Amino acid sequence: MRVPMQSPSGRVGRLLLVPGTLGPPLTRAAFLDAEARAHPSMYESGGGEREGYHFRRIPPGLYTLLAVRDARARPVEVHVEELWVPEPGTVTHELRPRWQRGPDSLPTE
């Protein structure tokens, strides 16, 4: 699965793909729980259409995309949306974040 990034205002510092339905994580503990259940991603920079996140070997099903604008911000801004993956390797999803308030703080990488 490929999730390309869009406009500079949509910049994403971290992106998680979590199985099932997930509401906005309003606490640090809720975010850490989502992060623990998330599929690993690879970020590709290269500009243009290649820039974005890639998830490999994702089984079909319902997922929640959880984007974090800047993990160092206080409070953190998040974007949450549901995504259906019909079969492995078939989805390219254009992420257009609509930022909302998330946890007061997150661990930074």
Backbone hydrogen bonds in HBPLUS format (Angstrom, degrees):
<---DONOR---> <-ACCEPTOR-->    atom                        ^
c    i                          cat <-CA-CA->   ^        H-A-AA   ^      H-
h    n   atom  resd res      DA  || num        DHA   H-A  angle D-A-AA Bond
n    s   type  num  typ     dist DA aas  dist angle  dist       angle   num
A0055-PHE N   A0001-MET O   2.82 MM  54  5.07 167.6  1.83 151.9 156.0     1
A0002-ARG N   A0091-VAL O   3.00 MM  89  6.45 160.1  2.04 152.0 157.9     2
A0093-HIS N   A0002-ARG O   2.87 MM  91  6.38 154.4  1.93 159.1 166.3     3
A0003-VAL N   A0053-TYR O   2.75 MM  50  5.08 169.4  1.76 163.3 163.4     4
A0053-TYR N   A0003-VAL O   2.92 MM  50  5.08 156.9  1.98 143.4 139.0     5
A0095-LEU N   A0004-PRO O   3.39 MM  91  6.43 174.9  2.40 170.6 171.8     6
A0005-MET N   A0051-GLU O   3.39 MM  46  6.41 159.8  2.44 131.3 134.5     7
A0010-GLY N   A0007-SER O   2.74 MM   3  5.18 149.7  1.83 113.6 124.1     8
A0011-ARG N   A0008-PRO O   3.15 MM   3  5.30 158.5  2.20 113.7 113.0     9
A0013-GLY N   A0068-VAL O   2.73 MM  55  5.63 148.1  1.83 150.1 161.3    10
A0014-ARG N   A0068-VAL O   3.19 MM  54  5.08 147.1  2.31 142.2 143.3    11
A0068-VAL N   A0014-ARG O   2.81 MM  54  5.08 158.8  1.85 154.7 155.8    12
A0016-LEU N   A0066-LEU O   2.79 MM  50  5.01 160.0  1.83 142.9 149.9    13
A0066-LEU N   A0016-LEU O   2.89 MM  50  5.01 165.9  1.91 145.9 149.7    14
A0039-HIS N   A0017-LEU O   2.90 MM  22  5.62 162.4  1.93 159.4 159.6    15
A0018-VAL N   A0064-THR O   2.90 MM  46  5.13 171.4  1.90 153.3 152.7    16
A0064-THR N   A0018-VAL O   2.76 MM  46  5.13 155.6  1.82 149.7 158.3    17
A0020-GLY N   A0062-LEU O   2.78 MM  42  5.22 160.6  1.82 144.1 137.9    18
A0031-PHE N   A0027-THR O   3.12 MM   4  6.43 155.0  2.19 146.7 153.3    19
A0032-LEU N   A0028-ARG O   2.92 MM   4  6.21 162.8  1.95 154.4 159.0    20
A0033-ASP N   A0029-ALA O   2.98 MM   4  6.18 149.8  2.07 145.6 153.5    21
A0034-ALA N   A0030-ALA O   3.09 MM   4  6.33 159.7  2.13 144.6 149.6    22
A0035-GLU N   A0031-PHE O   2.82 MM   4  6.08 159.7  1.86 155.1 161.4    23
A0036-ALA N   A0032-LEU O   3.00 MM   4  6.13 147.5  2.11 139.5 147.3    24
A0037-ARG N   A0033-ASP O   3.26 MM   4  6.55 138.2  2.45 141.5 151.6    25
A0037-ARG N   A0034-ALA O   3.16 MM   3  5.25 131.4  2.41  98.0 110.5    26
A0038-ALA N   A0034-ALA O   3.09 MM   4  6.12 119.3  2.47 142.5 157.9    27
A0038-ALA N   A0035-GLU O   3.37 MM   3  5.14 148.9  2.47  94.3 103.1    28
A0042-MET N   A0054-HIS O   2.93 MM  12  5.24 153.0  2.00 147.7 156.4    29
A0054-HIS N   A0042-MET O   2.82 MM  12  5.24 155.2  1.88 152.5 160.9    30
A0044-GLU N   A0052-GLY O   2.87 MM   8  5.50 173.8  1.87 168.4 170.3    31
A0052-GLY N   A0044-GLU O   2.99 MM   8  5.50 152.6  2.07 148.5 156.1    32
A0061-GLY N   A0085-VAL O   2.86 MM  24  5.24 154.2  1.93 140.1 147.3    33
A0085-VAL N   A0061-GLY O   2.85 MM  24  5.24 172.8  1.85 155.4 157.9    34
A0063-TYR N   A0083-LEU O   2.84 MM  20  5.18 156.1  1.89 153.4 161.3    35
A0083-LEU N   A0063-TYR O   2.80 MM  20  5.18 155.9  1.86 147.0 148.0    36
A0065-LEU N   A0081-GLU O   2.76 MM  16  5.35 164.8  1.78 171.8 169.4    37
A0081-GLU N   A0065-LEU O   3.07 MM  16  5.35 151.8  2.15 145.2 153.0    38
A0067-ALA N   A0079-HIS O   2.84 MM  12  4.99 164.4  1.86 150.5 155.2    39
A0079-HIS N   A0067-ALA O   2.91 MM  12  4.99 146.9  2.02 139.2 143.7    40
A0069-ARG N   A0077-GLU O   3.05 MM   8  5.65 169.8  2.06 154.1 157.0    41
A0073-ALA N   A0070-ASP O   3.09 MM   3  5.55 161.0  2.13 115.4 121.3    42
A0076-VAL N   A0103-PRO O   2.87 MM  27  5.59 167.9  1.88 172.3 175.8    43
A0102-GLY N   A0076-VAL O   2.71 MM  26  5.19 148.0  1.81 174.1 163.0    44
A0078-VAL N   A0100-GLN O   2.78 MM  22  5.42 162.0  1.81 160.1 162.6    45
A0100-GLN N   A0078-VAL O   2.85 MM  22  5.42 144.5  1.98 145.9 157.4    46
